[in-house]
Amino acid sequence: MIGNKVFNLAKKVWNYNRSLTGQGVRDTLNEFKKINKDLKINKVRSGTKAFDWEIPLEWNVREAYISDPSGKKICDFHKNNLHLVGYSIPQKKSFNLEQIKKKIYTYKKIPKAIPYHTSYYKKDWGFCMSLNQKKKLKKGIYKVNINTSLKKGYMNFGEIFIKGKKKKEIFFSTYVCHPSMANNELSGPCTMIYFSDYLKKIKLNYSVRILFIPESIGSIYYLSKNYKKMKKNIISGFNISCIGDNRSYSFISSRKNNTDTDKITRYVYKNISNKFKEYSWNDRGSDEKNYCAPGIDLPVCTIMRSKFGKYKEYHTSEDKLGKVVSKVGLNNSFELLKKIHYLADNYSSPKTSVLGEPFLTKYNLYPTLSSQNLPKKTMLIKNIITYSDGDNSIIDIAEKCKVSVWDIIPLIKMLQKKKILKNAEQ
């Protein structure tokens, strides 16, 4: 079961301190490269302009902790990297109880959980701990030791390109900037690196491009360099996030809400689950907001199980492997991605190349002995042809014929091979 492999990879890279930049991202990408050697690891220098943004300074952590009045270490980064607010600047000072409490963040909804906080674009520092632990802090002097570096360096991201028969591309994107949380966001990149290995081994109609990027700034940078080419080449795109749980299925539509990507995703979801949630563009929050931004408008939606921000363990230490993310959940999501890719790779609006009704007998597609009732397959072929006017997609045709799209794709390929249908481009 592929879910076992994805789960074990997530365990292996669990403690790497991923952020927008830094060694943790490089270490994670290097582990991924062991699974798919075609992963290209790129680097972008701090200060590089990207539309309205710029690449931040590189952040790395040597150690960080608070010593309580008895000298015991609390909020120790080496025990759980969520204890340190992301991008905390160096600090070595003493504080009384009331002062230190102001720099410690908790999560009321889950008192035992350590929350995840960052301060990417404003120099600051802080710690996170469970509310239960914070309530037990005693009066006295607390010593803060944050040994971090924030200096010019690089933002790293990974990219895989798999060539298909056609130059046009199916696009996938996931992010590698979250530390020690299972669903958000180890499930996405760990699943996608194995999915990339799967795609290498099958025949592709369309080429595939997969990005492993820091959220937001990664997609903004990549778009700033490539969006014109992406607009020309991408036929369908999928942002992958929070796909490791086995609780629900959901997705965020593209900004336009009526792209082929939206139609493909809706169809697949309807056919795998009676209960799924489609979120509108107003519920956006991941990299779809950049891929679908005005002026860019790529056909990208976000694929999820439980949506980020909608499950109680989100952005806390309770987002655990084995608790929120399961091997079964990862496996089911892998199968979901296979269905989505297969439909995207075969998606078209076929058009008949024969005026009038084709003489199916000469193609060995019609019985030579007449009868009152045509075989079901023959009738389905006739229905596929009659709806193949270039306006109906394969999903439209399947729904009009009241069959699964998986049933008609092989028949459409056969009819295209016999030149009864044109191999219509998107």
KADATA-V383248 format. One line per field, one symbol per residue. phi: phi as a letter, one per 30 degrees, with the letter a starting at -180 (. if undefined). A space follows every 10 residues. Layout:
# KADATA-V383248
phi=???
This chain:
# KADATA-V383248
phi=.deddddddd ddceddddad bjdddddddd dddddbdddc ccbbdejddb hdcbddddcb bcaaaccded jddbhdedda dddceeidde abbcbdeddd edcccbbddb ecccdcbbbd cbdaalbbad dedddcdcdk ccccbccbbb bdabccacbb bcdcdcdebc cbbbbbccch bddbacdddd dddddddddd ccdcdcdbbb cbbddidddd ddddcbdddd ddcdcabbcc ahccdccaba acddddibde eddddedddd ccadbbcccd edcdlcdedc dcdejchddb bccbcddeic cddehbdddc dicdcbdddd dddddedddd dedddcdabd bdccdidddd ddcicbddcd adbdeedddd dddeddcdci cddddedddd dhbddddced ddddddddid cddddd
